[in-house]
Amino acid sequence: MPKSRSFRCIPPFCFALLLSVVGAFAQAGGPQPVPMPPQIAAPKDIPYPGTIRLSVDATDIERRIFNVHEIVPVHAGESIVLLYPQWLPGHHAPVGEIDEVAGLVMSVNGARVEWQRDPVDVFAFHVAVPASATTLDVNFQFTSPVDASEGRVVVTPDMLNLQWNAVALYPAGYFSRQIMVEPSVRLPDGWQLATALDAAASNGGATTFKPVSFNTLVDSPIFAGRYFKRLDLDPGGPAPVHLNIVADRADLLEMKPEQLEAHRALVQQAYKLYGSHHYDHYDFLLALSDHMGGIGLEHHQSSEDATVPTYFTEWEKDADTRDLLPHEYTHSWNGKFRRPADLWTPNFNVPMRDSLLWVYEGQTQYWGFVLAARSGLLTKQQTLDAIAATAAVYDNRVGREWRALEDTTNDPIMAMRRPLPWRSWERSEDYYSESQLVWLDVDTLIREKSGDRKSLDDFARLFFGVNDGSFVTLTYTLDDVAKALNTVQPYDWAMFLRARLDGHGPGAPLDGIARGGYKLVYTETPSDYFRDSEARRKVTDLTYSLGMIIAAEGRLSDVLWEGPAYKSGLTVGTQIIAVNGVAFDADRLKSTIRDAKQSGAATELLVKNGDRFRTVKFDYHEGLRYPRLEREGNAPARLDQILTPRN
């Protein structure tokens, strides 16, 4: 008889074979659910044996491809599951770009080893490790977008943004903090880089970093570029803080002394607010580019900040971009050091729960603008105008009628920032800026009830300032937030917060503005902040008059639910062809709206939607309306006090 051969298959594929046999004997009577395959090992808080070596070649800037080589220590003859990061911190959602991974080949001692993708979890790869193996070689390409239509562009001819989660597989069954990695990167000749990682050695364009946990690695991205500048923001401070800038051109790196001083003041005002720091060094990674995709993403010891190329050179025109760095810097305290308990996960493939994003992002949004004002990145008037713009948006957010604020914390998972046809009705990530108004409400109420002896500053120091110098994450719950507020100022804060999280209006939570000594009003002319924001975004914002925003070529980019444009049947994508029989021009339309207030005449628009043309008439006579904050009588100007720099 011929010698029998042993058969070997990789779980869960033996299971699939068994199912096919069992299914053949299933009784008639209709389909039955197929049992799920065995679950992938849950992460345990134990060390992974050995250190992974991860090498990334980032020199292919023409094709924008990252070439990856990993050497993973393995146990001989034991199967392993390698995971691609799916649930990404800061995104609060399963946005790992597994679809950009290509050319995945694994080998042992030069011999190819086949992998099998999990039939349920497409981010997991099963590998049967040969008996002779001590390490597994993993090679693949991360084919980053070459056009914005494919996703965020992270490589240009002059700069790149390397996020380690995009270029690494890691073993299942372990907390990410228990997996050690020695990373390295090769960049184009002459480029410089910035990262929170510590370099161990550099040789030409190749840099090897000191080993770190996989958790720290994912939290430590790289900005690199041809045109680079590094500035010390806190000379002689308790921990080094640097501003690292890459730009499309060398001249965009130049800044005025007062601009540098405002960024240095940001560090000092943050220290005065929180009374602590939770890093041993911090690096702002700032990209000034029209070509690399924009980003604002927090990390414990750094932040990814990509904004307009004219951030320094057209400082006065770009005020609406200057809360970005204060927002992401605040996340080192709120979000990275202190993190919602249900948002923290042991690795990057365990689902997140986002229920406390109104604290994580909402209070960060609040402090972002406050610190921008206190540091001089924004003037007091610019900050007041920004708050007015936010208040107007949410005072007209009619979706509050059916959907509470807390439910919007599900949006990162539900919608993943896909475009919405009716944002004001559907709501989208309102936990950012509506919660900013809630925290202004909290701040001014603490001030009022304490006779202006206490404020939300005291909460920030109490809640985020603990364990100075530590960057070990400390989680929190809603009860912890309410307890800390009650320590600062006795009050039923749990009931207060629940009312605003669960309420349905009418209108936005504007009590903080009123208690701060101001009221929301509308005028016929926009503030400089509002006008410059329109110009930068290349839109004409008529939200508070005709109920629509007009973008390039006269196409509507937003329509206010139940506003005049909505009632006329206009939608996102509708194109305005003519105004009162004359070719569309934004200034002409605004002039027509102003004239209609005096004459009482209707405003007639010829519009196109798809291949259909029609004429719509607006019987609207209230003129142009733009939001501002106006001082309210003799009420204490607490909002002015909030925005005043701390000594």
N, C-alpha and C positions, 0 to 999 in steps of 0.2 A: 504493500500500500504506500502511496506517496505520503511524505511527511506532512503532517497538518501544519497550517500557518495560523499564527495568532492574529486576531483582528483588533485594531485599536482605533477608537474614535474619540473625538474631543467633546466633552460635555459642553453645551447641552445637545449635541448632535446625535449622540447615542439615544438620547431621549426622543428626538424627532423620529429616529428609525423605529423605536418601540411604538410610537404613536401610529405610524403607518401600518404596523402589524395589527395593533389593537383595533384600529379603525376598520380593518377588513372584516372584523367579526361584529361590528356594531349592528344593532337591530335596526330595521327599517322604521320609519315614522318621522323622518325629518332630521335636520342637522342638530348636533349637540356641540356645545362649546369645547374647543380643544384645550386641554390643560396647559397651563403656562409652564415654560421650562424652569429648571431650578434657578433660584435667585443668585445673583452675583454676590460674593462675600461682602457683608457689611463692614465698614471701616472700624478697626480697633485701634485703641490708643497704645500701640506697641511699636518699637522701632523696626523699620524695614532693614534687613541685613544688607550691608554694603552701601556704596554711594554710586548713584547713577551719574554717568558722564554724558553731558548734553552739549553738542557742538552745532552751531548754526552759522552757515555761510550766507551772509546777507549782501554779497557783492553783485548779484545779478539784478541791478537796478533798472536795466532796460526792460526786462520781462517781468520784473517785480516779484521774483520767486525767491523764497527762503528755502535753502537746502539743509535738511536736518539729519544729523547722525546721533543716535543714542546708543550707549552701552549700558545695558541693564543687568545688574547681578541677579542670578536666578539659582534655584535649587535644581540640581541635576535630576531629570526624570519626572519632575513635578510640573503640572499644568499651571499656567499663570494667565491672569486676565489683565490686560493693559487698558487703561481708560484714557479717553480724550476729554479734557475739561469741558463740561457742559453748562453748569450753573456758575456764572461769573460774578464775583463781588463787584459792587458798584453799578452793575447792570440790573441786579436783583432779578435775574431771569435766565432761562436756559438758552443762551445765545451763542454758545460755543460753535465755531465755524467749521464743523466737521465736513461740510460739503466742499471746503477749500483744501482738504487733505488729499493728496494724490501720490501715486508711485510708492505706496507702502510695501516695503519688502523687509522681511526679517531673516536673519541667518545666524548660524552657529559655526564658528571656525571656517567660515567661507561657504558652508553648505546651506542652501536655502531651507527655511522652515516655514511651512504654510500656516497662515492664521485664518481664523473664521470669525466673522462678525456675529455678534449676538443677535438672535432673531427678533428680540424685543427691544433691547437697548442698543441702538445703532452706534453709540459712543464707546462700546466695549468690544475688545478683540481677544478671543480665546487663542491661546498658543500652547501646544503640547511640546514641552521642553525635552530635547533629547537627553539620554542618560549620560552622555559625555560632557554636557554643557555646564559651565560656571557663569557665563555671561551670554546675553542675547543682544545681537546687533540689530538696531532698528534704523531704517533709512526711509525718508519720505520728503516730499516737497509740500510746503504751504504756498499755494498759488494765490497770492493776495490779489484783490481786485485791481484791474488795469483801468477801470472806468467807474465813475461814481454810480452808474446804473447797476453795478454788480455788488455794491457795498462800499463801506468806507475805504478810501484810498489811503494806504499806509506807507507806500514807497513812491518817491518822486526822483527825478534826476539829481536833486539837491538835498534830500533829507529822507529819513525813514523813522518809523515808530515800530519797534519790536516788542510785542507782547508775548511773554514766554508761554502763556496758556495756549497760544495758537501754534506753538512749535514743539510740543512735548506730549508724550504719552507717559502715564505713571501707573504703578501697580495698584490694583484693587485690594481691599482688605485692610488698609492702613489709614490712619489720620494723615492728612497731608503734611502736618507739622512733624511727623515721624519719618518722613522719607527725605533723605539727604541727596542733594544734587550738586555736582560741580559743573557750572555752566561756562561756556565760552562762545565768543562771537567773532567773526571776521567781517570787517567793513571795507568799503571801497578805499583805495589809497587816499590819504590826505584828510579823511573825515575824522571828526571828533565826536565823542559820545558823552552822554550823561545818564546816570542811573543811581539808584540808592544802593546797588550792590558795591562791594569793595573789591577792587582789582587785586589779583594775586600776581599777575605777570602780563606784560605786553610785549609783542614782537611784531613790528610792522603794523599791519592792519588787524592783527589778531589779539584779542584780550581774553585772558582766562580770569575768572572771578573766584573768590574764596567760596568753599562749599557752604550752602545754605539749605534750609528745609524747602521742600517743594512749595509750601504755603508762602514762605517769604519770597521765593523766586517769582511766583505768579504775581506777587504784590510789588515787584520791582522792575517795571518795564524800562526800555531804553528809548531815548530820543538821540538821534545822531544826524550829522549833516556836514555839508561842505562849508557852510557859513555858520560859525558858532561863536558864542560869547558866554563866559561864565563870570558871575558877579557875586561878591560876598554881601549878603543882606544883613548879617549880624556879626560884624568883626568883634572878636573877644567875648561873644555871648556864651551862654551855657552849653550850647550845642551848635555846630556849624549849620548854617542855612544858606543855600546858594540859589541864585536864579540862573538857570541854564537855558540859553536861547539859541534856537536854530531858525533860519529865515531863508526865504526864496532868493534874497540878494544880500550882499554885504551891507549896503547902505541902510537896510531896514533894522539893523542891529543897533544903530546909534540912538541914544536917548539923552535927554536933558538932565542936568543934575537934580532938578526938582522932581522929575519922574522917578529917578533912582531913590530919592529920599522917601517918596510915598510908598514904594515897595519895602524899604527898610522899616518905615513906620508901621506897616502891616504886621511885621513880626513883633514889634514892641507892643502894639495895641492888643494883639492876640495874647501875649504873655500877661498883660495887665488884666485882661478879661478872664482868662482861665487859671492864671496863677501856677502854671505848670507847662511841661512839654512831655510828649510821649514818643520820643525818638532820640537816637544818639547823633543823628544828623538828618537834615531834610533838604530835598532837592526839588525845586519847582522845575518841571520840564515844560518849557514854553516854545511852541512852534508858531511862527508868523508866516502864514502861507495861504495862497489862493489855490494851491494844488494838492496839498495833503488834506485829508478830511478833518473837519473840526472835531474836537473832543474836549470834554471836561470829566476826568475820571480820577477818583480819589484813591490814594494808597497811604499806608501808614507813615512812610518816610519819604514820600514823593507824591507828585500829582502830574497827570498828563493834561496839559492845557494847550489846545490849539485854537488860534483865533485869527483875526484879520491881520494881513501883513502890515497894515499901517497903524498898528497898535501904538507905537511910539511916535511915528512921523506925522500922523494926523490925530493927535491926542484929543483935541477938542471935539472932533467929529465922532469919536468912537466910545463915548462915555458908557453906552449900554453894554459894552463888552468888559467893563472893568470890575464887575462883581465876581468874575470867573475865578480869579486866583484866591480872593478871600473865601469864597465858597468851598473850593477844594481844599484849601489849607485848614479850614475849620473841621473838615472831615477827619483830620488826623486825631482830633479829640472826639468828635461826634460821628460815629460810623465805623471807625477803625479801632480806636482804643475802647470806647464804649459802643456796644453794638446790641441791637435788639436780640433777645434770647432766641426768638423763633427764626431770625434771619441767619444767625451763625450756623455753619454746617461743618462737619468734620473733614469733608473733602469736597471736591468740585463737581461731584456727580450725585450728591444728595440734594433733593429739592429744597429750595428756600421758601420761607413764608414771610410775607412782606407787610404784616399788619401794622407795624410801628414805623413805617416810612414817613408818616406825618411828623415824627420826632427826628428820625435819622436825616431826612431830606428837608422837612419843613422848617425845623429850627435852624438847620444849617443855612437854609435860604435866608432866614431872618438875620442871623449873625453875619452872613456874607455881605449884605448891604450895610449893616451897622458898622462892620469893620472897614468896609470900603470908604464910608464917610469919615470915620474916626482917623483913618490913616491918611486921608487926602487923595485917595485914588478917585473918589467922587467928591464933589462939593456938597454942602448941605442941600442946596437947591436942587441939584441933580438927583440926589437921593429922594427928596420929597417928591419930585416929578416921577421918579421910578415907582414909588409907592402909590402915587395917584394912578399911574397906568395899570398897576396890578389890581388896585381896588376896583377900578372901572371894569376890568375884564370879569372879575368874579361877582361884581354886583349885577352883571348881565349874564351870568352863567345859569341859564334857566333849567339846565339839566339837574340842578339841585332839587327840583320839585320831585323827582323820582329816584335820584341816586345820591346817597349820603357821601360825605367827604371820605369817610374811612374806606368805603368800598373802592375808591379810586386807587388805593394801594395795591389792588390786584392788577392794575393796568400793565405793569412791566411784563407780567406773565401772559395776560390776555391779548394785548394788542402789540407789544414789542415795538411801539412807536411807528406803527404803520399809519399812513395818512387816513384821516377820518373825514367823511363828508359833512358831518354836522357836529363839530367839536363842542359847541356851546350846549348842545342837548345830550350828546353821548358822554361827555366829560372825558378827560384824558390826563392822568398823572397830576390831578389838581392838588394832591398832597404836598407838592412843592410850594406853590405860591399862595393858595388859599390858606395853607397852614402857616405861612409867613404872617398873614393877617391875624391868625389865631394867636400866634406867639407875641405879636404886638399887643393884642388884647390882654394876654397874660402879664406882660411886662408892665403895661400902664396900670393894670388893676393892682398888682403888687405895690407899685409906687403910691397909688391912691390910698390903699388900705393901710400902708405903713407910714403914712405921712411923708412920703418921698424919702424915707430912710433906707428902704430896701428896693431891690429891682431884680430883673431877670439876670443881671450880672452876677448876683449872689448865687443864684441857682447854677449858673455856668461854672463858677468856681467850685461849688459844693459837689456838683454831679460829674463834671468832666475833669476837675482839677485834682482828683485823688490819685494817689500812687505816682507822684511826680517822678519822671524819668523812666517809668515802666512803659513798655509797649507790648505787654501781655494783655490780650483782649479781655475786657470785663463786660459781661452782658447785663441787660436790664429788661424789665417788664414795665407795663403801664403802671402797676402798683408802685414800682420803684420811682417812677417819674412823679406821680402824685405825692408820694411820701416826701421826696426832696423838696417839692414846691411847698408843701405844708410846713417843712422845717424852716424855710425862708419866711413864709407868711402864712399863718394858720387860716385855712379856708377849705371849703369842700371842693378841692381841685378835681377830684375824680368826677363829680357831677358836672362841674364846669366844662371839663374836656369832653365828656360823653355828650353833652348837649350840642357841642359844636361838631363833633364827629358824626353824630346820628341825625342832626337837624336837617330840615328841608327849607329853611329860609322863612320868609322871603328875603332875597338879597344876601349880600356877602356879610361876613362878620366884621363890621366896620366900627365896633365900639372902641377898639384900640386907637383908631384915628381920632374919634371924638374925645376920648379921654386924654389923648395926646395933645389936644388943643387945636385940632384942625377939622375940616369937613371936606368931603369930596364934592367938587363943583365941575361944571362944564362951561368952557368958553369957546369963542369962535376961532381963536388962534391956538395952535399947538404950542406946548413948551418947547424949548430948544432940545431937551432930551427926547421928547416924542418925535419932533421933526427929524432930528439926526438919526434916530432909530429907523424911521421910515426910509430915509435915504440910504442907509447902510443895507437894509433888507430889500431895497428896490421895490417898495410897495407904496400904495396910497391907501391909508387906513381910514375908512369911513364907517367904522363899526358903529359909532354912536350917533350917526345921522342916517344914512341909507342902509346900515346894517350889513356892510360887506367890506372886504379888503381886496384891492385890485393889484395884481402882480404884473409881470411882463406881458406885453402885447395886449393889455386890457383884459386879461383873464382873471376871473375871480379865484382867489386862493382860500377864502373863508366867507361863509354866509351865516349871519346871526339868526338862530332859530326864532321864528315869530317876528323878526324884524321886517322893515319895508321890503328889502330885496327878497327875503323868504316869501313874503305874502304876494310878491309879483312873480313867483315861480322860478326865481333864479337859483342856481346851484353852483357849487365849486366846479370850475372848468368852463363856465359860461364866459363868452368873450364879448366885450362891449365894442361895437363897431362905430357907433356914432352917438353924439349927444345933441338933441334938438336939431337933427338933420345935418350936423357938421361932424367930420371925422373925429373920433375919440382922441381926447387929450386930457390928462389928469387935471391939469390946471383949469382947463375949460369946464370940466365937470364940477370942480369945486366952486368956480365962479358962478355957474348956473345954480348951484344949491344956495349960495349966498343971495343971488338975485331973487330966487323963488320965495325967500323969506319976506321980501319987501313987496313983490308983485303979486304973490299968490298964484303964480302960474305953475302948471305941472312941469315936471322934468321928464322928457321923453328920451328913452334909450333904444337904439337899434342893437339887438343882441343876436349872437349866434351860439347855438349849442349843437355840436356835431355838424350835420349838414342842414340844420333847420335855422331859419332866420325869423325873428318876430320883433315887434315893437312893444315896449312896456312903458307905462306912464306911472310916475311916482307923484302922488298927491301929498307931497311932503313939504312943510313950510317952516321948519324949526331951525334951519340954517346948519352950519357946520358946528360940531360939538367935539371938544377935546378935553380930556380929564386933567384937573389940577387939584392941588390941596390949597385950601384957603384958611387962614387963621379964623378961629371961632371965638368971637367975643373976648371975654376976660378969662377964659379957661386956661389953666396952667399949660405952658408950652412944653409938656413932657416929651414930646417927640423931638424937639430941639435938644433937650437934655440927653436923650438917648443917643443922638448922633454926635454929641460933643466928644472930642478926644479925651481919654483918661490921662491924668497926670501921674 
